[in-house]
């Protein structure tokens, strides 16, 4: 079971990490620009969907929406000392990417039931140019089950951060937050597909705006 929402000790450590490392790195090292922060519901269950091109994307999104976001993370990361503590602090929960991990879906629904924001990459994996070409219905399905709205977010430039491997490159990054998309009214395949395509279109249009 997911523990009570944002216990004080974890929330304190979360904000310490955010303001001491994540936010300064985003705004100074990556020269981050953020548009549309006013579109983020400040509380209540929320499914955040975005494109994905870098391992830095989850903390960047969480920083920009100004509220903790629970993310699925490949289970191998939870076996790495120190890293497992850091990603758990940011609300990450393990998923077995080689199978339909029902426990990960249950974890996402539990977070949403407790008012968290849950982050999902619409294509399920990183893409080389940051655009979404093959969106998956998983986010829409979770939103339907939780009756939670979806929030499209575009990350521009993050595909360049790890391009040469090793230490992250200092490249300009832009985050654009779109308007809320209402939750699907059912788990009907056609409706989930329509909502998924609407999310993909919104994200790609924001991405096309560039820097």
N, C-alpha and C positions, 0 to 999 in steps of 0.2 A: 504493500500500500504506500501511496505517496504521503509524506509527512505533511503536517499542517502548513498552509501556504506561507512561504517566506518567513520562517522563524527568525527572531531578532538577530541571533548570532550570525546566521548565514547571510541575512540581509545586510548586516554591517560589513561583513567580509566582501560581499558582492560589490557594495558601493566603494569600499576601499580599493579593490582591484580595478573597478571602473575608472575612478577619478585619479588614481595614481599611475595607471599604465595604459588602459584601453583608450580612454578619451584623449589624453595628451598625444598618444601615438597616432590616433586617427586625425586629429586636428593639426598637429605639427609635422609629423613625419610623412603622413599621406596627404596632407593639405586638404583634408576632407571638407566637402560641401554637402549640406543636408537641406533638402527641400521637402515641404509637406508634413513636417512634424506635427502640425496642428490637426492632421487627419487621424492621428492615433487615439483611439478611445483610451482614456486614462485608467480605466479599470474594467473588470468583467472578463469573461472568457473571450479569447480572440485567437484566430488562426492566421498567423503571418506567413505569407507565401512569397518566395523570392527566387530570383535566378541564383546560380551558384558557380563560381569560378575559382575560389580560393579557400584554403583552410582558415583564413582570417574572417570569412564572411559571418559566421555565427556571432562572435563578440561585437563585430561592427554593427550588425542589425540590432542586437540587444542594446547597444549604446545609443543608437539613433532613435529608437522608439521610446526611450526614457522609461522603460519598465523591464523587469527581468523576463526573459524568454526561455522556455524549456525547449531544448533541441534533441532530436534523435542523433546519436553518435555511434559509429561502428564500435562493436563491443571490444575490439582489439585495443582501443584507446584506453579502456578502463583497466588494462593490465600494465600500463606504464606508470611507474611510481611518480608522484607529484602531479603529473598531468591528469591522472584520474581524479585527484582532489580538486584541481582547478576547474575542470570541465563540469564536474558534479556541482560545484559551487555556482556555476552559471546555468544550472538547471538541466544539464545534459542527462540523458538516460540511454542505456545501451540498446542497440538493435542489431540483429543478425541479418546482414545484407544479403545472405545467400538463400534466405527463405522468407516466406510471409510471416513475419514475427508478430504474432497476435499479442504477446506481452507488451511489445513496444506500443502498439495501438492502444491497449488498455491503459498503459502509463500516460499516453497523451490525453486520453479521455479523462483520467483522474486529475491531471493537472488542470484541464479546462473546467472540470466540475468545481474546482477550488478557486476559480477566477484567474488562473494564470493565462498568459499569452503563450502559445505553442508555435514554434517556428518549423516550417517544412520547406524544403527546396522542391519546387514544382516539378523539375525534371528528375529529381531523385539522386542526381550525381552532378559532378562538375562538367561544364562545357567550355571549350577552348576560347570562345569569343564572348562569353557571358550572356548570350541570347538563349531563349528557350525554343527548342524545336520539337520536342517530344514530351509534352507535359503528361504527368500521371494523375490519376483520379484520387489518389490516396488522401490528399489534403481536403478535397471536397467531401469525401466520405466521412472523414473525421469531423468536419464542420457540420455535416448533416446529423450525425449521431449526437453531437454535443449541442446542436442548435446554436452554434457560434458563428459570428460573421467572419469573413476573410478580409485580410488587408494586403494588397499587392505592394511589394517593395522591389525596387530596381537597384542593383549594385553595378556601377559603371567603373571600370578600370581595375577591379581587383584581380582580373586574370593576369595582370602584369606583375603582381607582387612576388610570386614564386617562380617566375619564368626562367630564371637562371639557376634555381636551386639555392640551397644554403640560406644565407641571411636575407630577410625580406627586403625587396627593393623599395626605395622611396619614390613612389609613383603617385600621381594625383588620383584621388578616389571621389566619386560623387554618388550620393544616396538620394534617391527620389522615392517618396512615399505617396502612394496613390490614395484614392477614396475607398471607403469600406464597401465590400460586396456582401449583400445579405446571404445568410446561410441557405443552402438548399432546403427545400421543404420536404424532401424525401430522399431515400437512397436509390431511387430509380436511376438506372444506368444512363439514360438519355439526359436526365437533368444534371447528373454529376458531370457528364461530358461537357455539357453546355457551360456550366459554372467554371469548370477547369479551363476551357478555351477562353472564357471571358477573363480569367485571371492571367493566362499566358499573354493574351493580347494587351492587357493593361500594362503588364511588366515590360513587354517588348517595346511598347510605345514610349514608356518612360525612359527605357534604355536608349532609344533612338534620339532622345534629346541631348545625349552626350554630356559633356562637362558643364 
